[in-house]
Amino acid sequence: EVSCARDEVEALRDLLAERDRDIQGLRREIATLEEKMQRDEQAVWSANTATRAAEAKGRAAASRVPELEAVIGSLEGRLAQLESQRVAENEGFREVTRQLHEERAAKAE
């Protein structure tokens, strides 16, 4: 049983590490998209003082802002979901560890 519990603990640790990597990746994606959105918004502002060609370019950039905001919102939702999942997995890990300690204590008696 102890060996099985250890295996479960290791599996949970691996899963937590994987979730943490997923979360890190999503955070990088969000930061990249936010930077891209800021560049697009700057292009919109610049277009207001430029020629018609620049204004057309700005409108194209502005039309992408809602799309990027939607992608960011989706990624933020996924990030929240992964963080919630990680919390639940941490709780499971703690429970398995607690049970393992109880079993060891019972065997020691």
Buried (B, 14 or more C-beta within 10 A) or exposed (E): EEEEBEEBBEEBEEBBEEBEEBBEEBEEBBEEBEEBBEEBBEBBEBBEEEEEEBBEBBEEBBEBBEEBEEBBEEBEEBBEEBBEBBEEBEEBBEEBBEBBEEEEEEEEE
